[in-house]
């Protein structure tokens, strides 16, 4: 089954707590997200950080008290060591372009906007079909990308064939910038880019490299990046331990990504 195909089956549960209403259609990724959050919510209750009668989020949304308790739980249970100077230097050497100042990219995109009530599964399918189509015609005669942008894009730039012009990282949403800057790729990217606005089919038309600062100038930023990576790994390991001790029904947590709980 595709990762984006919805799940319609018996109610999935964590230690007997339902993750959704009976007969609800839940995409597998969303179901795994709910399962991870419920594992953490129950662990917070066991640690005395959350009252025992806190209601589970059957619709995928937990209460403010549970959110605060999960943050406190992770603060208590997940330890991330300070990265060494050697580790920071290795990371900087491998990713120096990420810290370039003044890098510019000429880019155009096709936006499939996520709006209230939209069928996200169907939206992703449309975006994937568009990506496949423009990649198949990348470099061919004509202007298939621009035509697709004019027809499909939910961004005002669609009227201009999706052209965003020359942009710097500061001009973009951070999650969009992470997928575009500090990389060598030129042409239609082989993946959808997800941002707070929706799903993007992206074509990088040209790049102008920025000035790469020396290690000393970005030592703090490199350390933060490594701590974030360490935190993600540690939370994933903690979730695996919680899952191993739980009774899990109707959801596969193998290869689970860390939920955005902080």
C-alpha positions as CSV (number, residue, x, y, z in Angstrom):
1,X,0.0,0.0,0.0
2,X,1.3,3.5,-0.8
3,X,2.3,5.7,2.2
4,X,-0.4,8.1,1.0
5,X,-3.2,5.7,0.6
6,X,-5.9,6.1,3.4
7,X,-6.4,3.5,6.0
8,X,-10.0,2.3,6.4
9,X,-10.2,-0.7,8.8
10,X,-10.9,-1.6,12.4
11,X,-10.1,1.1,14.9
12,X,-6.4,1.5,15.6
13,X,-5.5,1.6,19.3
14,X,-2.6,2.2,21.6
15,X,-3.0,0.3,24.9
16,X,-6.7,0.2,24.2
17,X,-7.0,3.9,23.5
18,X,-8.7,4.5,20.1
19,X,-6.8,6.8,17.6
20,X,-9.8,7.6,15.5
21,X,-13.5,7.1,15.2
22,X,-14.9,3.8,13.8
23,X,-14.9,3.6,10.0
24,X,-12.8,6.8,9.8
25,X,-10.5,7.1,6.8
26,X,-7.0,8.0,8.0
27,X,-3.8,8.3,5.9
28,X,-1.1,6.0,7.2
29,X,1.3,8.8,7.9
30,X,-1.4,10.7,9.9
31,X,-2.3,7.5,11.7
32,X,1.4,6.9,12.7
33,X,1.6,10.5,13.9
34,X,-1.4,10.0,16.1
35,X,0.0,6.8,17.4
36,X,3.3,8.5,18.4
37,X,1.5,11.3,20.1
38,X,-0.6,8.9,22.0
39,X,2.4,6.9,23.1
40,X,4.0,10.1,24.5
41,X,0.7,11.3,26.1
42,X,0.4,8.0,28.0
43,X,4.0,8.1,29.0
44,X,3.5,11.6,30.4
45,X,0.6,10.2,32.5
46,X,2.8,7.4,33.8
47,X,5.5,9.9,34.8
48,X,2.9,12.0,36.7
49,X,3.2,14.9,34.3
50,X,-0.4,14.6,33.1
51,X,-3.6,13.8,35.0
52,X,-4.9,10.2,34.4
53,X,-8.2,11.4,33.2
54,X,-6.8,13.6,30.4
55,X,-8.9,12.9,27.3
56,X,-7.1,11.3,24.3
57,X,-7.2,13.2,21.0
58,X,-9.4,10.9,19.0
59,X,-9.4,13.4,16.1
60,X,-5.7,13.8,16.2
61,X,-5.6,16.9,18.3
62,X,-4.6,16.8,22.0
63,X,-5.3,19.4,24.6
64,X,-2.9,22.1,25.8
65,X,-2.2,20.3,29.0
66,X,-1.1,17.2,27.1
67,X,1.1,19.2,24.8
68,X,2.8,20.9,27.8
69,X,3.2,17.5,29.5
70,X,4.8,15.9,26.4
71,X,7.3,18.7,26.2
72,X,8.1,18.2,29.9
73,X,8.4,14.4,29.3
74,X,10.9,14.9,26.5
75,X,12.9,17.3,28.6
76,X,13.1,14.7,31.3
77,X,13.6,11.6,29.3
78,X,15.5,12.6,26.2
79,X,19.2,13.6,26.7
80,X,21.1,15.1,23.8
81,X,24.9,15.5,24.4
82,X,26.6,18.7,23.3
83,X,28.3,18.1,20.0
84,X,32.0,18.0,20.1
85,X,34.2,20.6,18.2
86,X,35.4,17.8,16.0
87,X,31.8,16.7,15.1
88,X,30.9,20.3,14.3
89,X,33.9,20.7,12.1
90,X,33.1,17.5,10.2
91,X,29.5,18.7,9.7
92,X,30.6,22.1,8.5
93,X,33.0,20.6,6.0
94,X,30.2,18.4,4.6
95,X,27.5,21.1,4.5
96,X,29.4,24.3,4.1
97,X,27.2,25.5,1.3
98,X,24.2,25.6,3.7
99,X,25.8,28.5,5.5
100,X,26.6,30.5,2.4
101,X,25.6,34.2,2.7
102,X,24.0,35.8,-0.4
103,X,23.2,32.6,-2.3
104,X,20.5,33.2,-4.9
105,X,18.3,30.8,-6.8
106,X,16.1,31.5,-9.8
107,X,13.1,29.3,-9.2
108,X,9.6,28.7,-10.4
109,X,6.9,26.5,-8.8
110,X,3.5,25.0,-9.0
111,X,1.7,25.3,-5.7
112,X,-1.0,22.8,-4.6
113,X,-2.4,24.7,-1.6
114,X,-3.6,23.0,1.5
115,X,-6.7,24.8,2.6
116,X,-9.4,24.0,5.2
117,X,-11.5,21.0,4.1
118,X,-9.1,19.9,1.3
119,X,-8.7,16.2,0.6
120,X,-4.9,16.0,1.3
121,X,-4.6,12.5,-0.1
122,X,-6.2,13.6,-3.4
123,X,-4.2,16.8,-3.4
124,X,-0.9,14.9,-3.1
125,X,-1.9,12.6,-5.9
126,X,-2.6,15.6,-8.2
127,X,0.8,17.1,-7.2
128,X,2.6,13.8,-7.8
129,X,0.9,13.5,-11.2
130,X,2.0,17.0,-12.1
131,X,5.6,16.4,-11.0
132,X,5.8,13.3,-13.1
133,X,4.4,15.1,-16.1
134,X,6.7,18.1,-15.9
135,X,9.8,15.9,-15.2
136,X,9.0,13.8,-18.2
137,X,9.0,16.9,-20.4
138,X,11.9,18.6,-18.6
139,X,14.2,20.0,-21.3
140,X,11.9,19.2,-24.1
141,X,10.7,21.7,-26.7
142,X,8.0,24.0,-25.5
143,X,7.2,25.3,-22.0
144,X,5.4,22.6,-20.3
145,X,6.2,23.7,-16.8
146,X,4.9,27.2,-17.4
147,X,1.7,25.9,-19.0
148,X,1.2,23.5,-16.0
149,X,1.7,26.3,-13.6
150,X,-0.9,28.5,-15.3
151,X,-3.4,25.7,-15.3
152,X,-2.7,24.1,-11.9
153,X,-1.0,26.4,-9.5
154,X,-2.8,28.0,-6.6
155,X,-0.1,30.7,-6.3
156,X,-0.5,34.1,-8.0
157,X,2.8,33.4,-9.7
158,X,0.9,30.8,-11.8
159,X,-0.2,33.6,-14.1
160,X,3.6,34.1,-14.8
161,X,4.2,30.4,-15.4
162,X,5.1,29.9,-11.8
163,X,8.1,32.2,-11.9
164,X,9.3,33.5,-8.6
165,X,12.4,35.2,-10.0
166,X,15.7,35.3,-8.1
167,X,15.2,34.6,-4.4
168,X,17.4,34.2,-1.3
169,X,16.7,31.9,1.6
170,X,15.3,34.8,3.7
171,X,12.6,35.4,1.0
172,X,11.2,31.9,1.5
173,X,9.4,29.9,4.2
174,X,12.2,28.1,6.2
175,X,11.0,24.6,5.2
176,X,10.9,25.6,1.6
177,X,14.4,27.2,1.8
178,X,15.9,24.0,3.3
179,X,14.9,22.1,0.2
180,X,16.2,24.6,-2.3
181,X,19.4,26.3,-0.9
182,X,22.8,24.8,-0.3
183,X,22.3,22.1,-2.9
184,X,23.7,21.6,-6.4
185,X,20.4,20.6,-8.1
186,X,19.3,22.4,-11.2
187,X,16.1,21.5,-13.2
188,X,12.8,20.1,-11.9
189,X,13.4,18.7,-8.5
190,X,12.7,14.9,-8.3
191,X,10.5,15.3,-5.2
192,X,7.6,17.4,-4.0
193,X,8.6,20.2,-1.6
194,X,6.2,20.6,1.3
195,X,5.7,23.9,3.1
196,X,3.2,25.5,5.4
197,X,1.4,26.6,2.2
198,X,1.0,23.2,0.6
199,X,2.9,21.0,-1.9
200,X,5.2,22.5,-4.5
201,X,6.5,21.2,-7.8
202,X,9.8,23.2,-8.1
203,X,12.1,23.9,-10.9
204,X,15.5,25.5,-10.1
205,X,16.5,27.4,-13.3
206,X,19.8,28.8,-12.1
207,X,22.0,29.3,-9.1
208,X,24.4,32.0,-7.9
209,X,26.6,30.7,-5.0
210,X,27.0,32.9,-2.0
211,X,30.1,33.5,0.2
212,X,30.9,30.6,2.4
213,X,32.0,31.8,5.9
214,X,34.7,30.0,7.8
215,X,33.9,27.6,10.5
216,X,34.4,30.0,13.4
217,X,31.8,32.3,12.0
218,X,29.1,29.6,12.0
219,X,30.2,27.4,14.9
220,X,27.1,28.2,16.9
221,X,24.7,27.5,14.0
222,X,26.4,24.2,13.3
223,X,26.1,23.2,16.9
224,X,22.4,24.0,16.9
225,X,21.9,21.9,13.7
226,X,23.7,18.9,15.3
227,X,21.8,19.2,18.5
228,X,18.5,19.2,16.5
229,X,19.6,16.1,14.7
230,X,20.5,14.4,18.0
231,X,17.2,15.3,19.5
232,X,15.3,13.8,16.5
233,X,17.3,10.6,16.8
234,X,16.9,10.4,20.6
235,X,13.1,11.0,20.4
236,X,12.8,8.3,17.7
237,X,14.7,5.8,19.9
238,X,12.5,6.7,22.9
239,X,9.4,6.2,20.8
240,X,10.7,2.8,19.7
241,X,11.1,1.8,23.4
242,X,7.6,3.0,24.2
243,X,6.2,1.1,21.3
244,X,8.0,-2.1,22.3
245,X,6.3,-2.0,25.7
246,X,2.8,-1.0,24.4
247,X,-0.1,-3.0,23.0
248,X,-0.5,-1.6,19.5
249,X,-3.4,-2.5,17.2
250,X,-4.1,-1.5,13.6
251,X,-1.0,0.8,13.0
252,X,2.5,0.0,11.8
253,X,5.1,2.0,13.5
254,X,8.1,0.5,11.7
255,X,10.3,3.3,10.4
256,X,8.2,5.9,12.2
257,X,9.4,9.5,11.8
258,X,9.7,11.7,14.8
259,X,6.4,13.6,15.4
260,X,6.6,17.4,15.5
261,X,5.9,17.6,19.2
262,X,8.3,20.5,20.0
